[in-house]
Amino acid sequence: MAALAKTSCCSWELVEEEPENEPCNEFLLEAFSGAALTDVHSHFERNAADIVVLDRKGTKIRDDCYHTCAAILRCAGRLPPKAVEGLASHLSEKLADLNAHFHDNTVLENTTPHIALLCLWEMTEDVAASFSDSIKSVFGDDNDDTFLNLDDSTIGSSKRRSRRNTKVDLAV
């Protein structure tokens, strides 16, 4: 399934590059809008989480589910965030849940595609806050966290420019 999802992403990228393919691109934008990508991503994410890895075959199936999820997120990156119903909140909740249960997890999921998509959708402040919380949680509440509370005079007050039009590879 991952190979099919990756092929779909690559095909869409090629369609998007050629101006004469605009009607096809419009069709793809409409077809993938709504909750379809969120539902399919959630399905494969649940499948990956439910697989009990006892052997090489189980590992391969779980990895295929994760690769499929990454390809789905890569397709979602071709759409504006509001066109993919519920995906941004789903990813944010997923990252928060992984952070909350960081010490309980025996298998750490690759969250790079999640984070890349959220950054592509200009949600970098939310991603940075999540990273900060993750780092803070490792050190516990009783440690000095002044290095995480830098003010603008320390960091610099220039706002980061958007890279919305830059192509981002969400592949695993």
C-alpha positions in Angstrom: 0.0 0.0 0.0 2.9 2.4 0.8 4.2 2.0 -2.8 0.8 3.0 -4.2 0.5 6.0 -1.9 4.1 7.1 -2.8 3.3 6.7 -6.5 0.2 8.9 -6.1 2.3 11.6 -4.4 4.9 11.5 -7.1 2.3 11.6 -9.9 0.6 14.6 -8.3 3.9 16.4 -8.0 4.4 15.9 -11.8 0.9 17.0 -12.6 1.3 20.1 -10.5 4.5 21.2 -12.3 3.0 21.5 -15.8 0.6 24.4 -16.4 -1.3 22.4 -19.1 -2.3 19.9 -16.3 -4.2 22.6 -14.4 -7.6 20.8 -14.9 -6.2 17.6 -13.6 -4.6 19.4 -10.6 -7.9 21.0 -9.8 -9.6 17.6 -9.9 -7.0 16.2 -7.5 -7.4 19.1 -5.1 -11.2 18.6 -5.1 -10.9 14.8 -4.8 -8.6 14.9 -1.8 -10.3 17.7 0.0 -12.6 17.0 3.0 -12.1 14.3 5.5 -10.8 11.5 3.2 -7.1 12.0 3.9 -7.7 12.3 7.6 -9.8 9.1 7.7 -7.3 7.1 5.6 -4.3 8.4 7.6 -6.1 7.5 10.9 -6.9 4.0 9.6 -3.2 3.2 8.7 -2.0 4.9 11.9 -4.3 2.7 14.0 -3.3 -0.4 12.0 0.4 0.3 12.7 -0.3 0.8 16.4 -2.3 -2.4 16.6 0.3 -4.7 15.0 2.1 -6.9 17.4 5.6 -7.3 16.1 6.7 -10.8 16.7 8.8 -11.4 13.6 10.2 -9.8 10.5 6.8 -10.0 8.7 5.1 -8.0 11.5 7.8 -5.3 11.4 7.4 -5.1 7.6 3.6 -4.7 7.8 3.9 -2.0 10.6 6.6 -0.1 8.6 4.4 -0.3 5.5 1.6 1.4 7.4 3.9 4.1 8.6 5.3 4.7 5.1 1.7 4.9 3.9 0.9 7.5 6.5 3.9 9.5 5.5 2.8 9.5 1.8 -0.7 10.5 2.8 0.7 13.5 4.7 2.8 14.3 1.7 -0.3 14.4 -0.4 -2.0 16.6 2.3 0.8 19.1 1.9 -0.5 19.8 -1.6 -3.7 21.2 -0.1 -4.4 24.2 2.1 -4.9 23.1 5.8 -8.6 24.0 5.9 -9.2 21.8 2.8 -8.2 18.7 4.8 -10.8 18.5 7.5 -9.5 17.6 10.9 -6.0 16.6 9.9 -4.2 19.5 11.6 -5.9 18.9 14.9 -5.5 15.1 14.6 -1.7 15.6 14.1 -1.4 18.0 16.9 -3.3 15.6 19.2 -1.1 12.7 18.1 2.1 14.6 18.8 0.7 15.7 22.2 -0.3 12.1 23.0 3.1 10.8 22.0 4.8 13.5 24.2 2.5 12.6 27.2 3.3 8.9 26.9 6.9 9.3 25.8 8.3 7.2 28.7 5.6 4.4 28.2 6.4 3.8 24.5 8.7 1.0 23.6 8.6 1.9 19.8 9.1 5.5 19.0 7.2 6.5 15.9 8.8 8.7 13.2 7.0 12.0 13.6 9.1 13.8 10.9 6.2 13.7 8.3 3.8 15.1 10.9 6.1 17.9 11.9 7.0 18.7 8.3 3.4 19.0 7.3 2.5 21.3 10.2 5.5 23.5 9.4 4.5 23.5 5.7 1.1 24.7 6.8 2.8 27.6 8.7 2.1 26.1 12.1 5.7 26.5 13.2 4.9 28.2 16.4 2.8 25.3 17.5 5.6 22.9 16.5 8.2 24.9 18.4 5.9 24.9 21.5 5.6 21.1 21.2 9.3 20.7 20.9 9.8 22.9 24.0 7.3 20.9 26.0 9.0 17.6 24.9 12.5 18.9 25.9 11.2 20.2 29.2 9.5 16.9 30.1 12.8 15.1 29.8 14.3 17.4 32.5 11.2 17.3 34.8 9.5 20.1 36.6 12.0 20.7 39.4 14.9 21.6 37.1 15.9 25.1 36.1 14.4 25.9 32.7 15.6 29.4 32.2 17.2 28.4 28.9 13.7 27.8 27.6 12.5 31.3 28.6 14.6 33.4 26.4 13.3 36.9 25.6 13.3 38.7 22.3 16.5 40.6 23.1 18.3 37.3 23.5 16.9 35.7 20.4 16.4 38.6 18.1 13.1 40.1 17.3 13.0 39.4 13.6 10.1 37.3 12.5 10.8 34.2 10.4 9.7 34.5 6.8 7.2 32.0 5.5 8.5 29.2 3.3 5.0 28.3 2.1 6.0 28.2 -1.6 9.1 26.1 -1.0 8.8 22.4 -1.9 9.1 20.2 1.2 9.8 16.5 1.0 7.7 14.7 3.5 9.1 11.3 2.7 10.2 9.0 5.5 
